[in-house]
Amino acid sequence: MNNKYEFHNYGHALEILSDAFPTEWEEIQDCLRKLKISVDDLKKAGGNESPIPKKFDDVLYPYGWREIRITGDLLVKMYPRQNAQRRGRFANEPFEEKMIEGYIDGHNIDFLKNKVAFDLEWNSKDQTFDRDLLAMRTYFDCGIIDVGIIVTRSEELNDIFKKIDIISKYGASTTWMGKLTYRLDSRRNGGCPILAVGIKKSCIEGYE
């Protein structure tokens, strides 16, 4: 698939997918192999009207992948020492508890299955990557996922956008690989392993 995609491997994400989640990784590869984008797809409206995200839904939903949103409260318990000695034991019961409601809230991921997260960012504002990476590192820190995958556009697609005169629709401030890798290089994913996948020219049909 290297002729259709570019891959950037952070935190040994590819090795984790191959060794620990071979079924999920094969399903993702099946989705990538089947992806075909026409010029008409490129010219249609973005956002919820774009037909491109649905191409991923059509393959992954039958496999059991689902969009997931998590929310969670944080219960803080404070345990006093039983005596004034520096190395004294702590009490078995807390003397105070505090509930922080909504400590984790609003983090959603496009597809989740068996501790593998998958997000597609085709043509959103590039700040969306910050939201995605925060969500994935939060899921990772909570033990919900072990690895994440983010698919976006390769820079080389700009050549096609210019050729069919839609470059203004896909601006420099929208989501593409260059906007993702510099965030990953600065470790905005925290400890969560991430495989970044870029859609290349070979996925586009009918532009010659």
ZAMARLUM-756449 format. One line per field, with one value per atom (N, C-alpha, C): residue number from 1; residue in three letters; x, y, z. Coordinates in Angstrom, 1 decimal, padded with zeros to 4 digits, always signed. Example, Ala and Ser with C-alpha at 12.3 -4.5 7.8 and 13.67 -1.06 7.14 Angstrom:
REM ZAMARLUM-756449
i	c(1;1;1;2;2;2) .
aa	c(ALA;ALA;ALA;SER;SER;SER) .
X	c(+013.2;+012.3;+013.2;+012.8;+013.7;+012.9) .
Y	c(-005.7;-004.5;-003.3;-002.2;-001.1;+000.0) .
Z	c(+007.8;+007.8;+007.8;+007.1;+007.1;+007.9) .
This chain:
REM ZAMARLUM-756449
i	c(1;1;1;2;2;2;3;3;3;4;4;4;5;5;5;6;6;6;7;7;7;8;8;8;9;9;9;10;10;10;11;11;11;12;12;12;13;13;13;14;14;14;15;15;15;16;16;16;17;17;17;18;18;18;19;19;19;20;20;20;21;21;21;22;22;22;23;23;23;24;24;24;25;25;25;26;26;26;27;27;27;28;28;28;29;29;29;30;30;30;31;31;31;32;32;32;33;33;33;34;34;34;35;35;35;36;36;36;37;37;37;38;38;38;39;39;39;40;40;40;41;41;41;42;42;42;43;43;43;44;44;44;45;45;45;46;46;46;47;47;47;48;48;48;49;49;49;50;50;50;51;51;51;52;52;52;53;53;53;54;54;54;55;55;55;56;56;56;57;57;57;58;58;58;59;59;59;60;60;60;61;61;61;62;62;62;63;63;63;64;64;64;65;65;65;66;66;66;67;67;67;68;68;68;69;69;69;70;70;70;71;71;71;72;72;72;73;73;73;74;74;74;75;75;75;76;76;76;77;77;77;78;78;78;79;79;79;80;80;80;81;81;81;82;82;82;83;83;83;84;84;84;85;85;85;86;86;86;87;87;87;88;88;88;89;89;89;90;90;90;91;91;91;92;92;92;93;93;93;94;94;94;95;95;95;96;96;96;97;97;97;98;98;98;99;99;99;100;100;100;101;101;101;102;102;102;103;103;103;104;104;104;105;105;105;106;106;106;107;107;107;108;108;108;109;109;109;110;110;110;111;111;111;112;112;112;113;113;113;114;114;114;115;115;115;116;116;116;117;117;117;118;118;118;119;119;119;120;120;120;121;121;121;122;122;122;123;123;123;124;124;124;125;125;125;126;126;126;127;127;127;128;128;128;129;129;129;130;130;130;131;131;131;132;132;132;133;133;133;134;134;134;135;135;135;136;136;136;137;137;137;138;138;138;139;139;139;140;140;140;141;141;141;142;142;142;143;143;143;144;144;144;145;145;145;146;146;146;147;147;147;148;148;148;149;149;149;150;150;150;151;151;151;152;152;152;153;153;153;154;154;154;155;155;155;156;156;156;157;157;157;158;158;158;159;159;159;160;160;160;161;161;161;162;162;162;163;163;163;164;164;164;165;165;165;166;166;166;167;167;167;168;168;168;169;169;169;170;170;170;171;171;171;172;172;172;173;173;173;174;174;174;175;175;175;176;176;176;177;177;177;178;178;178;179;179;179;180;180;180;181;181;181;182;182;182;183;183;183;184;184;184;185;185;185;186;186;186;187;187;187;188;188;188;189;189;189;190;190;190;191;191;191;192;192;192;193;193;193;194;194;194;195;195;195;196;196;196;197;197;197;198;198;198;199;199;199;200;200;200;201;201;201;202;202;202;203;203;203;204;204;204;205;205;205;206;206;206;207;207;207;208;208;208) .
aa	c(MET;MET;MET;ASN;ASN;ASN;ASN;ASN;ASN;LYS;LYS;LYS;TYR;TYR;TYR;GLU;GLU;GLU;PHE;PHE;PHE;HIS;HIS;HIS;ASN;ASN;ASN;TYR;TYR;TYR;GLY;GLY;GLY;HIS;HIS;HIS;ALA;ALA;ALA;LEU;LEU;LEU;GLU;GLU;GLU;ILE;ILE;ILE;LEU;LEU;LEU;SER;SER;SER;ASP;ASP;ASP;ALA;ALA;ALA;PHE;PHE;PHE;PRO;PRO;PRO;THR;THR;THR;GLU;GLU;GLU;TRP;TRP;TRP;GLU;GLU;GLU;GLU;GLU;GLU;ILE;ILE;ILE;GLN;GLN;GLN;ASP;ASP;ASP;CYS;CYS;CYS;LEU;LEU;LEU;ARG;ARG;ARG;LYS;LYS;LYS;LEU;LEU;LEU;LYS;LYS;LYS;ILE;ILE;ILE;SER;SER;SER;VAL;VAL;VAL;ASP;ASP;ASP;ASP;ASP;ASP;LEU;LEU;LEU;LYS;LYS;LYS;LYS;LYS;LYS;ALA;ALA;ALA;GLY;GLY;GLY;GLY;GLY;GLY;ASN;ASN;ASN;GLU;GLU;GLU;SER;SER;SER;PRO;PRO;PRO;ILE;ILE;ILE;PRO;PRO;PRO;LYS;LYS;LYS;LYS;LYS;LYS;PHE;PHE;PHE;ASP;ASP;ASP;ASP;ASP;ASP;VAL;VAL;VAL;LEU;LEU;LEU;TYR;TYR;TYR;PRO;PRO;PRO;TYR;TYR;TYR;GLY;GLY;GLY;TRP;TRP;TRP;ARG;ARG;ARG;GLU;GLU;GLU;ILE;ILE;ILE;ARG;ARG;ARG;ILE;ILE;ILE;THR;THR;THR;GLY;GLY;GLY;ASP;ASP;ASP;LEU;LEU;LEU;LEU;LEU;LEU;VAL;VAL;VAL;LYS;LYS;LYS;MET;MET;MET;TYR;TYR;TYR;PRO;PRO;PRO;ARG;ARG;ARG;GLN;GLN;GLN;ASN;ASN;ASN;ALA;ALA;ALA;GLN;GLN;GLN;ARG;ARG;ARG;ARG;ARG;ARG;GLY;GLY;GLY;ARG;ARG;ARG;PHE;PHE;PHE;ALA;ALA;ALA;ASN;ASN;ASN;GLU;GLU;GLU;PRO;PRO;PRO;PHE;PHE;PHE;GLU;GLU;GLU;GLU;GLU;GLU;LYS;LYS;LYS;MET;MET;MET;ILE;ILE;ILE;GLU;GLU;GLU;GLY;GLY;GLY;TYR;TYR;TYR;ILE;ILE;ILE;ASP;ASP;ASP;GLY;GLY;GLY;HIS;HIS;HIS;ASN;ASN;ASN;ILE;ILE;ILE;ASP;ASP;ASP;PHE;PHE;PHE;LEU;LEU;LEU;LYS;LYS;LYS;ASN;ASN;ASN;LYS;LYS;LYS;VAL;VAL;VAL;ALA;ALA;ALA;PHE;PHE;PHE;ASP;ASP;ASP;LEU;LEU;LEU;GLU;GLU;GLU;TRP;TRP;TRP;ASN;ASN;ASN;SER;SER;SER;LYS;LYS;LYS;ASP;ASP;ASP;GLN;GLN;GLN;THR;THR;THR;PHE;PHE;PHE;ASP;ASP;ASP;ARG;ARG;ARG;ASP;ASP;ASP;LEU;LEU;LEU;LEU;LEU;LEU;ALA;ALA;ALA;MET;MET;MET;ARG;ARG;ARG;THR;THR;THR;TYR;TYR;TYR;PHE;PHE;PHE;ASP;ASP;ASP;CYS;CYS;CYS;GLY;GLY;GLY;ILE;ILE;ILE;ILE;ILE;ILE;ASP;ASP;ASP;VAL;VAL;VAL;GLY;GLY;GLY;ILE;ILE;ILE;ILE;ILE;ILE;VAL;VAL;VAL;THR;THR;THR;ARG;ARG;ARG;SER;SER;SER;GLU;GLU;GLU;GLU;GLU;GLU;LEU;LEU;LEU;ASN;ASN;ASN;ASP;ASP;ASP;ILE;ILE;ILE;PHE;PHE;PHE;LYS;LYS;LYS;LYS;LYS;LYS;ILE;ILE;ILE;ASP;ASP;ASP;ILE;ILE;ILE;ILE;ILE;ILE;SER;SER;SER;LYS;LYS;LYS;TYR;TYR;TYR;GLY;GLY;GLY;ALA;ALA;ALA;SER;SER;SER;THR;THR;THR;THR;THR;THR;TRP;TRP;TRP;MET;MET;MET;GLY;GLY;GLY;LYS;LYS;LYS;LEU;LEU;LEU;THR;THR;THR;TYR;TYR;TYR;ARG;ARG;ARG;LEU;LEU;LEU;ASP;ASP;ASP;SER;SER;SER;ARG;ARG;ARG;ARG;ARG;ARG;ASN;ASN;ASN;GLY;GLY;GLY;GLY;GLY;GLY;CYS;CYS;CYS;PRO;PRO;PRO;ILE;ILE;ILE;LEU;LEU;LEU;ALA;ALA;ALA;VAL;VAL;VAL;GLY;GLY;GLY;ILE;ILE;ILE;LYS;LYS;LYS;LYS;LYS;LYS;SER;SER;SER;CYS;CYS;CYS;ILE;ILE;ILE;GLU;GLU;GLU;GLY;GLY;GLY;TYR;TYR;TYR;GLU;GLU;GLU) .
X	c(+000.8;+000.0;+000.8;+002.2;+003.0;+002.8;+002.3;+002.1;+000.8;-000.1;-001.3;-001.2;-000.3;-000.3;+001.1;+001.3;+002.5;+002.3;+003.3;+003.1;+004.1;+003.7;+004.6;+004.3;+005.3;+005.2;+005.7;+004.8;+005.2;+004.9;+005.9;+005.8;+005.5;+006.1;+006.0;+004.5;+003.8;+002.3;+002.1;+002.9;+002.7;+003.1;+004.1;+004.5;+003.4;+002.8;+001.7;+000.5;+000.2;-001.0;-000.7;+000.4;+000.7;+000.8;+001.4;+001.6;+000.4;-000.2;-001.2;-002.6;-002.8;-004.2;-004.2;-003.8;-003.7;-005.1;-006.2;-007.5;-007.9;-007.8;-008.2;-007.3;-006.0;-005.1;-005.5;-005.8;-006.2;-007.5;-008.4;-009.7;-009.4;-008.5;-008.1;-007.4;-006.5;-005.9;-006.9;-007.9;-009.0;-009.7;-009.9;-010.6;-009.7;-008.4;-007.4;-007.3;-007.2;-007.1;-008.3;-009.5;-010.7;-011.0;-010.2;-010.5;-010.3;-011.3;-011.2;-011.9;-011.3;-011.8;-011.9;-013.0;-013.2;-013.0;-012.9;-012.8;-014.1;-015.2;-016.5;-016.6;-016.0;-015.9;-015.2;-014.1;-013.2;-014.0;-014.8;-015.5;-016.7;-017.2;-018.4;-018.1;-019.2;-019.0;-018.3;-017.6;-016.9;-017.8;-017.2;-017.9;-018.8;-020.0;-020.9;-021.4;-021.2;-021.7;-020.7;-019.5;-018.5;-018.7;-018.6;-018.8;-017.6;-016.5;-015.3;-015.4;-015.8;-015.9;-016.8;-017.9;-018.8;-018.1;-017.1;-016.4;-015.7;-015.3;-014.7;-015.8;-016.9;-018.1;-018.5;-018.6;-019.2;-018.4;-017.0;-016.2;-016.1;-015.9;-015.6;-016.8;-017.9;-019.1;-019.5;-019.5;-019.8;-018.9;-017.6;-016.7;-016.9;-017.8;-018.0;-017.3;-016.7;-016.1;-017.2;-017.1;-018.1;-017.5;-018.2;-017.7;-018.1;-017.1;-017.2;-016.9;-017.7;-017.4;-017.4;-016.4;-016.3;-016.5;-016.9;-017.0;-016.7;-016.2;-015.8;-015.6;-016.0;-015.7;-014.5;-013.9;-012.7;-013.0;-012.8;-013.0;-011.7;-011.5;-010.2;-010.4;-009.6;-009.6;-008.4;-008.5;-007.3;-007.2;-006.1;-005.9;-004.8;-005.2;-004.2;-003.3;-002.1;-001.3;-001.9;-001.7;-002.3;-001.6;-000.4;+000.3;+001.2;+001.8;+002.7;+004.0;+004.4;+005.7;+005.8;+007.0;+007.2;+006.9;+007.2;+007.0;+005.7;+004.9;+003.7;+002.8;+001.9;+001.0;-000.1;-000.6;-001.8;-003.1;-004.1;-005.4;-006.0;-006.8;-007.5;-008.7;-009.2;-010.3;-009.9;-010.4;-010.1;-010.8;-010.2;-010.9;-011.7;-011.4;-012.2;-012.2;-013.3;-013.4;-014.0;-013.5;-014.0;-014.2;-015.4;-015.8;-015.6;-014.8;-014.6;-015.4;-016.6;-017.5;-017.0;-017.2;-016.8;-015.3;-014.5;-013.1;-012.6;-013.2;-013.0;-014.3;-014.4;-015.7;-015.5;-016.3;-016.4;-015.3;-014.6;-013.6;-014.2;-014.3;-014.8;-013.9;-014.0;-013.1;-014.0;-013.6;-014.5;-014.8;-013.8;-013.9;-013.1;-013.7;-013.0;-013.4;-012.4;-012.6;-011.5;-011.8;-010.8;-009.5;-009.6;-008.4;-007.6;-008.2;-007.6;-008.5;-007.9;-008.7;-008.3;-009.3;-009.1;-009.8;-009.1;-009.7;-009.4;-010.4;-010.1;-010.3;-009.3;-009.4;-009.1;-010.1;-010.0;-009.8;-010.7;-010.6;-011.3;-010.7;-011.1;-010.1;-010.4;-009.4;-008.3;-007.0;-005.9;-005.9;-006.6;-006.7;-007.4;-008.2;-008.8;-007.9;-006.6;-005.6;-005.3;-005.3;-005.1;-006.2;-007.4;-008.6;-008.4;-008.0;-007.9;-006.8;-005.6;-004.5;-004.8;-005.5;-005.9;-006.9;-007.8;-008.7;-008.0;-007.1;-006.4;-005.5;-004.8;-003.9;-004.8;-006.0;-006.9;-007.4;-007.8;-008.2;-007.1;-005.9;-004.7;-004.4;-004.4;-004.2;-005.2;-006.4;-007.5;-007.5;-006.6;-006.5;-007.6;-008.2;-009.3;-008.7;-007.6;-006.9;-005.4;-004.8;-003.4;-002.7;-003.4;-002.8;-003.8;-003.4;-004.3;-003.8;-004.7;-004.4;-005.1;-004.4;-005.0;-004.7;-005.8;-005.7;-006.0;-005.1;-005.4;-004.8;-004.7;-004.3;-002.8;-002.1;-000.7;-000.6;+000.6;+000.8;+000.7;+001.1;+001.1;-000.3;-001.4;-002.7;-002.9;-002.1;-002.3;-002.1;-001.2;-001.0;-002.3;-003.1;-004.4;-005.4;-005.4;-006.4;-006.1;-004.8;-004.5;-005.0;-004.8;-005.1;-006.6;-007.4;-008.9;-009.5;-008.6;-009.0;-009.9;-009.5;-010.2;-009.3;-008.1;-007.1;-007.5;-008.4;-008.9;-009.8;-010.4;-011.2;-010.4;-009.2;-008.3;-007.1;-007.3;-006.3;-005.2;-004.2;-003.0;-003.3;-004.4;-004.7;-005.7;-005.9;-006.8;-005.9;-006.6;-005.9;-005.2;-003.9;-003.1;-001.8;-001.0;+000.0;+001.0;+001.4;+002.4;+001.9;+000.6;+000.0;-000.1;-000.1;-000.1;+001.2;+002.2;+003.5;+004.2;+004.1;+004.8;+004.2;+002.9;+002.3;+002.8;+002.9;+003.4;+004.9;+005.7;+007.1;+007.3;+006.3;+006.4;+005.6;+005.2;+004.7;+003.3;+002.5;+001.2;+000.3;+000.7;+000.0;+000.3;+001.2;+001.6;+002.2;+001.8;+002.4;+001.7;+000.7;-000.1;+000.6;+000.8;+001.4;+000.5;+001.0;+000.1;+000.7;-000.1;+000.3;-000.4;+000.4;-000.2;-000.2;-001.3;-001.4;-001.9;-001.1;-001.4;-001.9;-003.1;-003.7;-002.9;-002.4;-001.6;-002.4;-001.7;-002.4;-003.0;-002.4;-002.9;-004.3;-004.8;-006.1;-007.2;-006.7;-007.6;-007.8;-009.0;-009.3;-009.9;-009.5;-010.2;-009.7;-008.5;-008.0;-007.1;-006.7;-005.7;-006.4) .
Y	c(-001.2;+000.0;+001.3;+001.1;+002.3;+003.2;+002.7;+003.6;+004.4;+004.0;+004.7;+005.6;+005.3;+006.0;+006.2;+007.2;+007.4;+007.1;+006.5;+006.1;+006.8;+007.2;+007.8;+007.1;+006.4;+005.5;+006.2;+006.4;+007.0;+006.1;+005.9;+005.1;+003.6;+003.1;+001.7;+001.3;+002.3;+002.0;+000.9;+000.8;-000.2;-001.6;-001.6;-002.9;-003.4;-002.5;-002.8;-003.3;-002.6;-003.1;-004.5;-004.7;-005.9;-007.1;-006.9;-008.0;-008.2;-007.1;-007.2;-007.2;-006.5;-006.4;-006.7;-007.9;-008.3;-008.2;-008.6;-008.6;-007.1;-006.2;-004.8;-004.2;-004.5;-003.9;-004.4;-005.7;-006.2;-005.5;-005.2;-004.5;-003.1;-002.4;-001.1;-001.1;-002.1;-002.3;-002.6;-003.4;-003.6;-002.3;-001.5;-000.2;+000.7;+000.7;+001.5;+000.9;-000.4;-001.0;-000.6;-000.6;-000.3;+001.1;+002.0;+003.5;+003.9;+004.5;+005.1;+006.4;+007.5;+008.8;+009.4;+009.8;+010.4;+011.9;+012.5;+013.9;+014.5;+013.9;+014.4;+014.4;+013.4;+013.4;+014.6;+014.9;+016.1;+017.4;+017.5;+018.7;+019.0;+017.9;+018.1;+018.8;+019.4;+020.2;+019.4;+020.1;+019.5;+019.2;+019.0;+018.8;+017.5;+017.6;+016.5;+016.1;+017.0;+016.7;+015.9;+015.8;+015.1;+013.6;+013.0;+011.6;+010.8;+011.4;+010.6;+009.9;+010.6;+009.9;+008.6;+008.7;+007.6;+006.4;+006.6;+005.4;+004.6;+005.3;+004.6;+003.9;+004.6;+004.1;+002.8;+002.7;+001.6;+000.3;+000.5;-000.7;-001.0;+000.0;-000.3;-000.6;+000.0;-000.3;-001.8;-002.5;-003.9;-004.7;-004.3;-005.0;-004.7;-003.8;-003.5;-002.3;-001.5;-000.3;+000.8;+001.6;+002.5;+003.8;+005.0;+006.2;+006.2;+006.7;+006.6;+008.0;+008.3;+009.5;+009.1;+009.6;+009.2;+010.4;+010.2;+011.2;+010.5;+011.2;+010.6;+011.6;+011.3;+012.1;+011.6;+012.5;+012.1;+012.2;+011.0;+011.0;+011.0;+012.1;+012.3;+012.0;+011.1;+010.7;+011.1;+011.7;+012.2;+011.3;+010.6;+009.7;+010.4;+010.6;+011.1;+010.0;+010.4;+009.5;+009.2;+008.1;+007.7;+008.3;+008.8;+009.5;+010.5;+011.3;+012.4;+011.9;+010.7;+010.2;+010.3;+010.6;+010.8;+009.6;+008.4;+007.2;+006.4;+007.1;+006.4;+005.9;+004.9;+004.4;+005.4;+005.2;+006.0;+005.3;+006.1;+005.5;+004.7;+003.8;+002.9;+003.6;+004.7;+005.4;+006.9;+007.5;+008.9;+009.8;+010.9;+011.9;+012.9;+012.9;+013.8;+013.2;+013.3;+013.0;+014.1;+014.2;+015.3;+014.8;+015.0;+014.6;+015.8;+015.6;+016.6;+016.1;+016.6;+016.1;+016.6;+015.8;+016.2;+016.3;+015.7;+015.8;+015.4;+014.3;+013.9;+014.1;+014.9;+015.1;+015.5;+015.1;+015.6;+015.0;+014.0;+013.4;+012.3;+012.6;+011.5;+011.1;+009.9;+009.3;+008.7;+008.9;+008.4;+006.9;+006.1;+004.7;+004.1;+003.1;+002.4;+001.0;+000.1;-001.3;-002.0;-002.7;-003.5;-002.8;-001.6;-000.8;-000.2;-000.2;+000.5;+001.7;+002.9;+004.1;+004.5;+005.0;+005.4;+006.7;+007.7;+009.0;+009.3;+009.9;+010.4;+011.9;+012.7;+014.1;+014.5;+014.7;+014.9;+016.4;+017.3;+018.7;+019.5;+019.5;+020.3;+021.3;+022.2;+023.2;+022.4;+022.8;+022.0;+021.9;+022.8;+022.7;+021.4;+020.8;+019.5;+018.5;+018.5;+017.5;+017.6;+018.8;+019.0;+018.3;+018.4;+017.7;+016.2;+015.7;+014.3;+013.7;+014.4;+013.9;+014.0;+015.0;+015.1;+013.9;+013.7;+012.6;+011.2;+011.0;+009.7;+009.5;+010.6;+010.5;+010.3;+010.9;+010.7;+009.3;+008.7;+007.3;+006.4;+006.7;+005.9;+006.0;+007.2;+007.3;+006.6;+006.5;+005.9;+004.4;+003.9;+002.4;+001.9;+002.8;+002.4;+002.0;+002.6;+002.2;+002.0;+001.2;+001.0;+001.7;+002.0;+002.6;+003.4;+004.4;+005.2;+005.3;+005.5;+005.7;+007.0;+007.8;+009.0;+009.1;+009.2;+009.2;+010.7;+011.2;+012.5;+012.6;+013.8;+014.0;+014.2;+013.6;+013.9;+015.2;+015.8;+017.1;+017.0;+015.8;+015.7;+015.8;+015.7;+015.9;+017.3;+018.3;+019.6;+019.8;+018.9;+018.9;+018.7;+017.7;+017.4;+018.5;+019.1;+020.2;+021.4;+021.6;+022.7;+022.4;+021.1;+020.7;+020.8;+020.5;+020.5;+021.8;+022.7;+024.1;+024.1;+023.3;+023.4;+023.7;+024.2;+024.4;+025.3;+026.3;+027.2;+026.5;+025.4;+024.7;+023.9;+023.6;+022.8;+023.7;+024.6;+025.6;+025.1;+026.0;+025.6;+025.4;+025.9;+025.8;+024.7;+023.8;+022.7;+021.4;+020.3;+019.1;+018.4;+018.3;+017.5;+017.0;+016.1;+015.5;+016.4;+017.5;+018.4;+019.0;+019.2;+019.8;+018.8;+017.5;+016.5;+016.1;+015.9;+015.4;+016.3;+017.6;+018.5;+018.5;+018.2;+018.0;+016.7;+015.7;+014.4;+014.5;+015.2;+015.4;+016.1;+017.0;+017.7;+017.0;+015.7;+014.8;+015.2;+015.9;+016.2;+015.0;+013.9;+012.6;+012.0;+012.7;+012.1;+010.8;+009.8;+008.5;+007.6;+008.0;+007.2;+006.9;+005.7;+005.4;+005.8;+006.4;+006.9;+006.5;+005.9;+005.7;+006.7;+007.6;+008.6;+008.2;+008.2;+007.7;+008.8;+009.0;+010.1;+009.5;+010.0;+009.6;+010.2;+009.4;+009.9;+009.9;+010.4;+010.6;+009.3;+008.2;+006.9;+006.5;+007.2;+006.9;+007.7;+008.6;+009.5;+009.0;+008.9;+008.4;+009.5;+009.4;+010.3;+011.7;+012.0;+013.4;+013.6;+012.6;+012.8;+013.6) .
Z	c(+000.0;+000.0;+000.0;+000.0;+000.0;-001.2;-002.3;-003.5;-003.3;-002.4;-002.1;-000.9;+000.1;+001.4;+001.8;+002.6;+003.4;+004.8;+005.5;+006.9;+007.8;+008.9;+009.9;+011.3;+011.8;+012.9;+014.2;+015.2;+016.4;+017.6;+018.4;+019.6;+019.3;+018.1;+017.7;+017.5;+017.0;+016.8;+015.8;+014.7;+013.7;+014.2;+015.1;+015.7;+016.6;+017.4;+018.3;+017.5;+016.4;+015.6;+015.0;+014.5;+013.8;+014.8;+015.9;+016.9;+017.9;+018.4;+019.4;+018.9;+017.7;+017.2;+015.7;+015.3;+013.9;+013.2;+013.9;+013.3;+013.0;+014.0;+013.8;+012.7;+012.7;+011.7;+010.3;+010.2;+008.9;+008.4;+009.3;+008.9;+008.5;+009.1;+008.7;+007.3;+007.1;+005.8;+004.7;+005.0;+004.1;+003.7;+004.7;+004.4;+003.5;+003.8;+003.0;+001.6;+001.5;+000.1;-000.8;-000.1;-000.9;-001.2;-000.6;-000.7;-002.1;-002.8;-004.1;-004.0;-004.4;-004.4;-005.8;-006.2;-007.5;-007.5;-008.7;-008.8;-008.3;-008.6;-008.1;-006.6;-006.0;-004.5;-004.0;-004.6;-004.2;-004.4;-005.4;-005.7;-004.8;-004.2;-003.4;-002.1;-001.5;-000.3;+000.8;+001.7;+002.8;+003.9;+005.1;+006.3;+006.2;+006.8;+006.8;+005.4;+004.4;+003.1;+002.3;+002.7;+001.9;+001.9;+000.7;+000.7;+001.1;+001.4;+001.7;+003.0;+004.1;+005.4;+005.3;+004.5;+004.4;+003.8;+003.0;+002.4;+003.5;+004.6;+005.7;+006.6;+006.8;+007.5;+006.9;+005.6;+004.9;+005.1;+005.2;+005.5;+006.9;+007.8;+009.2;+010.0;+009.8;+010.6;+010.6;+009.4;+009.4;+010.2;+010.4;+011.2;+012.7;+013.0;+014.5;+015.0;+014.2;+014.7;+014.9;+016.0;+016.3;+016.8;+016.6;+017.1;+018.6;+019.4;+020.9;+021.5;+022.5;+023.3;+024.7;+025.5;+026.9;+027.8;+029.0;+030.0;+031.3;+032.3;+033.5;+034.6;+035.8;+037.0;+037.7;+038.5;+039.3;+040.8;+041.4;+042.9;+043.6;+044.3;+045.0;+046.5;+047.0;+048.5;+049.2;+050.3;+051.1;+052.4;+052.5;+053.7;+054.6;+055.9;+056.9;+057.4;+057.9;+058.6;+060.0;+060.5;+061.8;+063.0;+062.8;+063.9;+063.3;+064.2;+063.7;+063.2;+063.4;+063.0;+061.4;+061.0;+059.6;+058.8;+059.3;+058.6;+059.1;+059.7;+060.3;+059.2;+059.5;+058.5;+058.2;+057.0;+056.6;+057.1;+057.4;+057.8;+056.7;+057.0;+056.1;+055.4;+056.1;+055.5;+055.3;+054.2;+054.0;+055.0;+055.3;+056.1;+055.3;+054.0;+053.1;+051.7;+051.0;+049.6;+048.8;+047.6;+046.7;+045.3;+044.8;+043.5;+042.5;+041.5;+040.4;+039.2;+039.0;+038.0;+036.6;+035.6;+034.2;+034.1;+034.9;+034.8;+033.4;+032.9;+031.5;+030.8;+029.7;+029.1;+027.6;+026.7;+025.4;+024.5;+024.9;+024.0;+023.1;+021.8;+021.0;+019.9;+019.4;+018.4;+017.4;+016.1;+015.0;+015.0;+015.3;+015.3;+016.4;+017.2;+018.2;+018.2;+018.3;+018.5;+019.2;+020.3;+021.0;+021.2;+021.8;+022.3;+021.1;+019.9;+018.8;+018.4;+018.3;+017.9;+016.5;+015.8;+014.4;+014.1;+013.6;+013.2;+011.8;+011.1;+009.7;+009.8;+009.3;+009.1;+007.7;+006.9;+005.5;+005.2;+005.6;+005.3;+006.4;+007.6;+008.7;+009.0;+009.9;+010.4;+011.1;+010.9;+011.4;+012.9;+013.6;+015.1;+015.5;+014.6;+014.9;+015.3;+014.8;+015.2;+016.7;+017.2;+018.7;+019.4;+019.0;+019.6;+019.5;+018.3;+018.1;+019.0;+019.1;+019.8;+021.3;+021.8;+023.2;+023.5;+022.6;+022.9;+023.0;+022.0;+022.0;+023.2;+023.7;+024.8;+026.1;+026.1;+027.3;+027.3;+026.2;+026.1;+026.5;+026.1;+026.4;+027.9;+028.5;+029.9;+030.8;+030.3;+031.0;+030.8;+029.9;+029.7;+028.7;+028.0;+027.0;+025.7;+025.3;+024.0;+024.3;+023.4;+023.4;+022.3;+021.2;+020.0;+019.2;+018.5;+017.7;+016.2;+015.3;+013.9;+013.4;+012.7;+012.2;+010.7;+009.9;+008.4;+008.0;+007.1;+006.6;+005.2;+004.6;+003.2;+003.1;+002.1;+001.9;+001.2;+001.3;+000.7;-000.9;-001.4;-002.9;-003.5;-002.7;-003.3;-003.8;-003.3;-003.7;-005.2;-005.8;-007.3;-008.0;-007.5;-008.1;-007.9;-006.7;-006.4;-007.3;-007.6;-008.5;-009.9;-010.3;-011.7;-011.9;-010.9;-011.2;-010.6;-010.2;-009.8;-008.5;-007.5;-006.2;-005.0;-005.4;-004.3;-003.2;-003.6;-002.6;-001.5;-001.9;-001.0;+000.1;-000.3;+000.6;+000.9;+001.9;+002.2;+003.0;+003.2;+004.0;+005.5;+006.0;+007.4;+007.7;+006.7;+006.9;+007.2;+007.5;+007.9;+006.8;+006.9;+006.0;+006.8;+006.2;+007.0;+007.6;+006.9;+007.5;+008.8;+008.9;+010.1;+011.2;+010.9;+011.9;+012.4;+011.5;+012.0;+012.9;+012.7;+013.6;+015.0;+015.1;+016.4;+017.0;+016.2;+016.8;+017.1;+016.4;+016.7;+018.0;+018.4;+019.7;+020.8;+020.5;+021.4;+022.0;+021.2;+021.7;+021.9;+021.4;+021.7;+023.0;+023.8;+025.1;+024.9;+025.7;+025.6;+024.6;+024.0;+023.1;+021.8;+021.4;+020.1;+019.0;+017.9;+016.8;+015.5;+014.6;+013.2;+012.4;+011.8;+010.9;+009.5;+008.8;+007.4;+006.5;+005.4;+004.5;+003.1;+002.7;+001.4;+000.3;-000.6;-001.8;-003.1;-004.1;-005.4;-006.0;-005.7;-006.3;-005.8;-004.8;-004.3;-005.1;-005.9;-006.6;-008.1;-008.5;-009.9;-010.7;-012.0;-013.0;-013.1;-012.6;-012.7;-013.8;-014.6;-015.7;-016.8) .
